[in-house]
Amino acid sequence: MATVSGQEGRVRAALRRPGVLDWVRIGLLTAGIAFVATGMLPAADAEASVRRIAPLLLFLGSVIVLAELTKEAGVFDVLATRMARAGRGDYVALFFMCVAFASLTTMFLNLDTTAVLLTPVMLALAPKARITPLPLAMTTVWLANTASLLLPVSNLTNLLAADRVALTAPRFAARMWLPQLAAIAATMLFLWIFFWRRGARGADRYTPPEPAAVDDPVLFTVTGAACLLFIAGILAGVQIGLAATGAAAIAVAAFVVRDRSRLRPALLPWQLLVFVTGLFLVVPTLMRYGLSDLMVRLVGTGDGMAGSLRAAAAGAGLSNVINNLPAYVAGEAVVPVANHDQLLALLAGTNVGPVITPWASLATLLWFEWCRRREVRVPLRMFVLTGTVLTAVALPVTVAVLLATG
């Protein structure tokens, strides 16, 4: 028992020590504060930027707390066990179930919900089925991005694009469903090649686990209901930060009554809050000092195949440098108003392309946070190389289908 306790202490100490990505996040915020202090970013602009992201920060903090407490209550373990049992030991069946689950969650809720709520389910599934967690984790993060083209609600960038091209949700879906299928098909191909095939996963079959036990039925029921209320709130049009805060408050209240020892400061994702705040201070500064001119040169003004591919590549490339939301906003500002195909190609680049760097999208950031919390090692070189291959194939295919069906 002493050995186990010592191992747990070392793991907790390691998790408390800032890693490389933590120092990058701290450095980004420090740079942003320095820009404001030196006047490179006017104080009024900085205040407007922080005010704009305040609901996003509220969402991030609340939804991580909600998901963490839901995990503590055993909800994710139960869902993971049922999925593994439904597959009956067949990796192919499990693969298609995981792809369908991740795709539908992303398309009909949003990519951040997939990252927050589905990632813990996938990571809990691995030990239940005695399989490596990496195929399950990569399925979640890739489809959280590449399956986010179908509806305006699927991605915040979609909401901006739908407003720009004046498409209602049904018309947006009618325009994007074939490109969406193309993106998912390409993602499935490379998921299987890199992570799910027999040579990559290392086994012919897995062992379906026994049904998961629930330690505290009250906590299980209340936190599960809080998650459902969060999803229902999003579908009903409640502001996402308010929906997450309300659901998290229900979960916290349940733990205050039943097991307040699990309520600890580590529940708050300070790394993500620091990164997002720094991002929205640094990017406006860059826009003032040449980023807008650079975007004109990168995106161009052509609305045909060449111009659309160029816009898509620029969106994907910039997403992996600074994050997909500011990349889309910067690209949209230089796309001519009449160039609807070029704008939707840019959207494809900022949705399908952010799978190369850990900060390329908020969903990817949330996913990395969950992997860190569950001690799942994701080799950064592997993540970058496989994501590059996926983007290099999936993005041109998606844009080609987009233009062919336009």
C-alpha positions as CSV (number, residue, x, y, z in Angstrom):
1,M,0.0,0.0,0.0
2,A,2.9,2.4,0.8
3,T,4.4,1.7,-2.7
4,V,1.0,2.5,-4.4
5,S,0.7,5.7,-2.3
6,G,4.2,6.8,-3.2
7,Q,3.5,6.2,-6.9
8,E,0.3,8.2,-6.7
9,G,2.2,11.0,-5.0
10,R,4.8,11.1,-7.7
11,V,2.2,11.1,-10.4
12,R,0.3,14.0,-8.7
13,A,3.6,15.9,-8.3
14,A,4.4,15.4,-12.0
15,L,1.0,16.7,-13.0
16,R,1.5,19.8,-10.9
17,R,4.8,20.6,-12.5
18,P,4.3,22.8,-15.6
19,G,5.2,21.0,-18.8
20,V,6.4,22.4,-22.1
21,L,2.9,23.3,-23.3
22,D,2.2,25.0,-20.0
23,W,5.3,27.2,-20.4
24,V,4.1,28.0,-24.0
25,R,0.7,29.1,-22.6
26,I,2.3,31.2,-19.8
27,G,4.7,32.8,-22.4
28,L,1.7,33.6,-24.7
29,L,-0.1,35.4,-21.9
30,T,3.1,37.2,-20.8
31,A,3.6,38.4,-24.4
32,G,0.0,39.6,-24.6
33,I,0.3,41.6,-21.3
34,A,3.6,43.0,-22.6
35,F,1.9,44.2,-25.8
36,V,-0.7,46.0,-23.7
37,A,1.8,47.5,-21.3
38,T,4.0,48.9,-24.1
39,G,1.0,50.3,-26.1
40,M,1.5,48.0,-29.0
41,L,-2.1,46.9,-28.3
42,P,-4.2,49.9,-27.1
43,A,-5.8,49.3,-23.7
44,A,-9.3,49.9,-25.3
45,D,-8.7,47.1,-27.8
46,A,-7.4,44.8,-25.1
47,E,-10.4,45.5,-23.0
48,A,-12.8,44.8,-25.9
49,S,-11.0,41.6,-26.7
50,V,-11.1,40.3,-23.1
51,R,-14.8,41.3,-22.8
52,R,-15.5,39.3,-26.0
53,I,-13.9,36.2,-24.6
54,A,-15.3,36.4,-21.1
55,P,-18.3,34.1,-22.0
56,L,-15.8,31.7,-23.6
57,L,-13.6,31.6,-20.5
58,L,-16.8,31.0,-18.4
59,F,-17.7,28.1,-20.7
60,L,-14.2,26.6,-20.5
61,G,-13.9,26.7,-16.7
62,S,-17.5,25.5,-16.1
63,V,-17.5,22.7,-18.7
64,I,-14.2,21.2,-17.5
65,V,-15.5,21.1,-13.9
66,L,-18.8,19.5,-15.1
67,A,-17.0,16.9,-17.1
68,E,-14.4,16.1,-14.3
69,L,-17.1,15.7,-11.7
70,T,-19.2,13.6,-14.1
71,K,-16.2,11.3,-14.5
72,E,-15.7,11.2,-10.7
73,A,-19.3,10.0,-10.4
74,G,-18.7,7.1,-12.7
75,V,-20.9,8.2,-15.6
76,F,-18.2,7.9,-18.2
77,D,-17.1,4.5,-17.0
78,V,-20.6,3.2,-17.4
79,L,-21.0,4.6,-20.9
80,A,-17.6,3.2,-21.9
81,T,-18.5,-0.2,-20.5
82,R,-21.7,-0.4,-22.4
83,M,-20.0,0.7,-25.7
84,A,-17.3,-2.0,-25.2
85,R,-19.9,-4.7,-24.5
86,A,-22.0,-3.7,-27.5
87,G,-18.9,-4.3,-29.7
88,R,-18.7,-7.9,-28.4
89,G,-14.9,-8.0,-28.9
90,D,-15.0,-7.0,-32.6
91,Y,-12.6,-4.1,-33.3
92,V,-14.3,-3.3,-36.6
93,A,-17.7,-2.9,-34.9
94,L,-16.1,-0.8,-32.2
95,F,-14.4,1.4,-34.7
96,F,-17.6,2.2,-36.6
97,M,-19.5,2.8,-33.3
98,C,-16.8,5.2,-32.1
99,V,-16.7,7.0,-35.5
100,A,-20.5,7.4,-35.5
101,F,-20.7,8.5,-31.9
102,A,-17.9,11.1,-32.3
103,S,-19.3,12.4,-35.7
104,L,-22.9,12.7,-34.5
105,T,-21.9,14.4,-31.3
106,T,-19.8,16.9,-33.2
107,M,-22.3,17.6,-36.0
108,F,-25.5,18.0,-33.9
109,L,-24.0,19.5,-30.7
110,N,-20.6,21.0,-31.4
111,L,-16.9,20.1,-31.6
112,D,-16.2,21.4,-28.1
113,T,-18.9,19.3,-26.6
114,T,-17.3,16.3,-28.3
115,A,-13.9,17.2,-26.8
116,V,-15.3,17.8,-23.3
117,L,-17.9,15.0,-23.0
118,L,-16.9,12.3,-25.4
119,T,-13.1,12.3,-24.8
120,P,-13.6,11.0,-21.2
121,V,-15.9,8.3,-22.5
122,M,-13.3,7.1,-25.0
123,L,-10.5,7.2,-22.5
124,A,-12.5,5.3,-19.9
125,L,-13.3,2.7,-22.6
126,A,-9.6,1.7,-23.0
127,P,-9.0,0.1,-19.6
128,K,-12.5,-1.4,-19.6
129,A,-11.8,-3.2,-22.9
130,R,-8.1,-3.7,-22.1
131,I,-7.0,-1.9,-25.3
132,T,-4.6,0.9,-25.9
133,P,-6.2,4.3,-25.5
134,L,-4.5,6.0,-28.4
135,P,-6.9,4.8,-31.2
136,L,-9.9,5.9,-29.2
137,A,-8.4,9.2,-28.3
138,M,-7.3,10.0,-31.9
139,T,-10.8,9.1,-33.2
140,T,-12.3,11.7,-30.8
141,V,-9.9,14.6,-31.6
142,W,-9.8,14.1,-35.4
143,L,-13.6,13.8,-35.8
144,A,-14.2,16.7,-33.3
145,N,-12.6,18.8,-36.0
146,T,-13.2,17.1,-39.3
147,A,-16.9,16.3,-38.6
148,S,-17.7,20.0,-37.7
149,L,-18.8,21.2,-41.2
150,L,-22.5,20.2,-41.4
151,L,-24.5,22.7,-39.3
152,P,-23.9,26.2,-38.0
153,V,-24.0,24.9,-34.5
154,S,-21.3,22.4,-35.2
155,N,-18.5,25.0,-35.0
156,L,-18.4,28.7,-34.0
157,T,-16.7,29.4,-37.4
158,N,-19.7,27.9,-39.1
159,L,-22.0,30.5,-37.4
160,L,-19.8,33.3,-38.7
161,A,-19.7,31.8,-42.2
162,A,-23.5,31.1,-42.3
163,D,-24.2,34.7,-41.4
164,R,-21.7,35.9,-44.0
165,V,-23.2,33.9,-46.9
166,A,-26.8,34.3,-45.6
167,L,-27.6,30.6,-45.3
168,T,-30.2,29.3,-42.8
169,A,-29.3,26.1,-40.9
170,P,-31.2,23.8,-43.4
171,R,-29.7,25.5,-46.4
172,F,-26.2,25.4,-44.8
173,A,-26.6,21.7,-44.2
174,A,-27.8,21.2,-47.8
175,R,-24.7,22.9,-49.1
176,M,-22.2,21.2,-46.8
177,W,-23.5,17.6,-46.3
178,L,-21.5,16.1,-49.2
179,P,-18.2,17.9,-48.2
180,Q,-18.9,16.7,-44.7
181,L,-19.2,13.1,-45.8
182,A,-16.0,13.4,-47.8
183,A,-14.1,14.8,-44.7
184,I,-15.4,12.0,-42.5
185,A,-14.6,9.3,-45.0
186,A,-11.0,10.5,-45.4
187,T,-10.7,10.7,-41.6
188,M,-11.9,7.1,-41.2
189,L,-9.4,5.9,-43.8
190,F,-6.4,7.4,-41.9
191,L,-7.7,6.5,-38.5
192,W,-7.8,2.9,-39.6
193,I,-4.4,3.0,-41.3
194,F,-2.5,4.8,-38.5
195,F,-4.3,3.6,-35.3
196,W,-7.0,0.9,-35.8
197,R,-5.6,-1.7,-38.1
198,R,-4.3,-5.0,-36.7
199,G,-0.7,-4.0,-37.0
200,A,-1.2,-0.7,-35.1
201,R,-3.5,-1.9,-32.3
202,G,-1.7,-5.2,-31.7
203,A,-4.6,-7.5,-31.1
204,D,-7.3,-9.4,-33.1
205,R,-10.1,-9.0,-30.6
206,Y,-10.7,-7.3,-27.2
207,T,-12.4,-8.7,-24.2
208,P,-15.8,-7.1,-23.4
209,P,-15.8,-5.9,-19.8
210,E,-18.2,-6.8,-17.0
211,P,-20.9,-4.2,-16.3
212,A,-19.6,-1.2,-14.4
213,A,-20.6,-0.7,-10.8
214,V,-21.9,2.6,-9.5
215,D,-20.5,3.7,-6.1
216,D,-23.0,6.5,-5.4
217,P,-26.2,6.3,-7.4
218,V,-27.2,9.8,-6.3
219,L,-24.0,11.4,-7.7
220,F,-24.3,9.2,-10.8
221,T,-27.9,10.4,-11.5
222,V,-27.4,14.0,-10.7
223,T,-24.2,14.5,-12.7
224,G,-25.6,12.5,-15.6
225,A,-28.7,14.7,-15.6
226,A,-26.5,17.8,-15.4
227,C,-24.8,16.8,-18.6
228,L,-28.1,16.1,-20.3
229,L,-29.3,19.6,-19.2
230,F,-26.2,21.1,-20.7
231,I,-26.8,19.4,-24.0
232,A,-30.5,20.4,-23.9
233,G,-29.6,24.0,-23.1
234,I,-27.3,24.1,-26.2
235,L,-30.1,22.7,-28.4
236,A,-32.6,25.1,-27.0
237,G,-30.3,28.0,-27.9
238,V,-29.1,29.0,-24.3
239,Q,-25.8,30.8,-24.4
240,I,-23.2,28.1,-24.1
241,G,-21.3,29.6,-21.2
242,L,-24.6,30.0,-19.2
243,A,-25.6,26.4,-20.0
244,A,-22.2,25.1,-18.9
245,T,-22.2,27.1,-15.7
246,G,-25.7,26.0,-14.7
247,A,-24.9,22.4,-15.3
248,A,-21.6,22.6,-13.4
249,A,-23.4,24.3,-10.5
250,I,-25.7,21.3,-10.2
251,A,-22.8,18.9,-10.2
252,V,-20.9,20.9,-7.6
253,A,-23.9,21.1,-5.4
254,A,-24.3,17.4,-5.5
255,F,-20.7,16.8,-4.5
256,V,-21.0,19.4,-1.7
257,V,-23.7,17.3,-0.2
258,R,-22.4,13.8,-1.0
259,D,-18.6,13.9,-1.2
260,R,-17.0,17.4,-0.9
261,S,-13.5,15.9,-0.6
262,R,-13.4,15.6,-4.4
263,L,-13.9,19.3,-4.9
264,R,-10.3,20.6,-5.3
265,P,-8.6,23.5,-7.0
266,A,-7.1,21.2,-9.6
267,L,-10.6,20.9,-11.2
268,L,-10.1,24.4,-12.7
269,P,-8.2,24.3,-16.1
270,W,-5.9,27.2,-15.5
271,Q,-3.7,26.2,-18.4
272,L,-6.6,26.6,-20.9
273,L,-7.8,29.9,-19.4
274,V,-4.2,31.3,-19.5
275,F,-3.8,30.2,-23.2
276,V,-7.1,31.6,-24.5
277,T,-6.6,34.9,-22.7
278,G,-3.1,35.2,-24.1
279,L,-4.2,34.2,-27.6
280,F,-6.8,37.0,-27.8
281,L,-4.3,39.6,-26.7
282,V,-1.5,38.5,-29.1
283,V,-3.6,38.0,-32.2
284,P,-5.2,41.5,-32.3
285,T,-1.7,42.9,-31.9
286,L,-0.5,40.9,-34.9
287,M,-3.5,42.1,-36.9
288,R,-2.3,45.6,-36.2
289,Y,1.3,44.9,-37.4
290,G,1.0,43.1,-40.7
291,L,-1.2,40.0,-40.2
292,S,-4.0,41.5,-42.3
293,D,-1.7,42.2,-45.2
294,L,-0.2,38.7,-44.9
295,M,-3.7,37.2,-45.1
296,V,-4.4,39.1,-48.4
297,R,-1.3,37.6,-49.9
298,L,-2.1,34.1,-48.5
299,V,-5.8,33.9,-49.3
300,G,-6.0,35.8,-52.5
301,T,-9.2,36.8,-54.2
302,G,-9.9,33.9,-56.6
303,D,-13.2,32.1,-56.3
304,G,-12.4,29.1,-58.6
305,M,-10.7,25.8,-57.8
306,A,-7.2,27.4,-57.4
307,G,-8.5,30.3,-55.3
308,S,-10.6,28.0,-53.1
309,L,-7.7,25.6,-52.5
310,R,-5.5,28.5,-51.7
311,A,-7.9,29.9,-49.2
312,A,-8.4,26.4,-47.6
313,A,-4.7,25.9,-47.3
314,A,-4.2,29.4,-45.8
315,G,-7.0,28.7,-43.3
316,A,-5.5,25.3,-42.3
317,G,-2.0,26.6,-42.1
318,L,-2.8,29.7,-40.0
319,S,-5.1,27.6,-37.8
320,N,-2.2,25.4,-36.8
321,V,-0.1,28.5,-36.1
322,I,-2.5,30.7,-34.1
323,N,-5.8,28.7,-33.7
324,N,-8.7,28.2,-36.1
325,L,-11.0,30.9,-34.8
326,P,-8.7,33.9,-35.3
327,A,-7.5,32.3,-38.5
328,Y,-11.0,32.2,-39.9
329,V,-11.8,35.8,-38.7
330,A,-8.6,37.0,-40.3
331,G,-9.3,35.2,-43.5
332,E,-12.9,36.2,-43.8
333,A,-11.9,39.8,-43.5
334,V,-10.0,39.6,-46.8
335,V,-12.3,37.3,-48.9
336,P,-14.4,39.4,-51.3
337,V,-18.1,39.4,-50.3
338,A,-19.3,37.8,-53.5
339,N,-16.8,34.8,-53.2
340,H,-19.1,32.3,-51.4
341,D,-17.2,29.2,-52.6
342,Q,-13.9,30.7,-51.5
343,L,-15.3,31.6,-48.1
344,L,-16.7,28.1,-47.6
345,A,-13.3,26.7,-48.7
346,L,-11.6,28.9,-46.1
347,L,-14.1,27.5,-43.6
348,A,-13.2,23.9,-44.6
349,G,-9.5,24.8,-44.0
350,T,-10.2,26.1,-40.5
351,N,-12.5,23.1,-39.6
352,V,-10.8,20.1,-41.2
353,G,-7.2,21.4,-41.0
354,P,-6.7,22.1,-37.2
355,V,-5.4,18.6,-36.4
356,I,-1.6,19.2,-36.6
357,T,-0.7,21.3,-33.6
358,P,-2.1,21.1,-30.0
359,W,-3.4,24.6,-30.1
360,A,-5.0,24.6,-33.6
361,S,-8.6,24.6,-32.2
362,L,-10.3,24.9,-28.8
363,A,-11.5,21.3,-29.2
364,T,-8.0,20.1,-29.6
365,L,-6.9,22.0,-26.6
366,L,-9.7,20.5,-24.5
367,W,-8.8,17.1,-25.8
368,F,-5.1,17.5,-24.8
369,E,-6.3,18.7,-21.4
370,W,-8.3,15.5,-20.9
371,C,-5.4,13.3,-22.1
372,R,-3.2,15.1,-19.6
373,R,-5.7,14.6,-16.8
374,R,-6.1,10.9,-17.6
375,E,-2.3,10.3,-18.0
376,V,-2.7,9.3,-21.6
377,R,0.6,9.9,-23.4
378,V,0.2,11.4,-26.9
379,P,3.6,11.5,-28.7
380,L,3.7,15.0,-30.2
381,R,5.8,14.0,-33.2
382,M,3.2,11.3,-34.1
383,F,0.4,13.7,-33.6
384,V,1.9,16.3,-35.9
385,L,3.0,13.9,-38.7
386,T,-0.3,11.9,-38.8
387,G,-2.3,15.1,-38.7
388,T,-0.3,16.6,-41.5
389,V,-1.0,13.5,-43.7
390,L,-4.7,13.7,-42.9
391,T,-4.9,17.4,-43.7
392,A,-3.0,17.0,-46.9
393,V,-5.5,14.5,-48.2
394,A,-8.8,15.3,-46.5
395,L,-8.8,19.0,-47.2
396,P,-8.3,19.0,-51.0
397,V,-10.9,16.2,-51.2
398,T,-13.4,18.2,-49.1
399,V,-12.8,21.4,-51.2
400,A,-13.2,19.4,-54.4
401,V,-16.5,18.0,-53.3
402,L,-17.6,21.4,-52.1
403,L,-17.0,23.0,-55.5
404,A,-18.3,20.0,-57.5
405,T,-21.7,20.2,-55.6
406,G,-21.9,24.0,-55.4
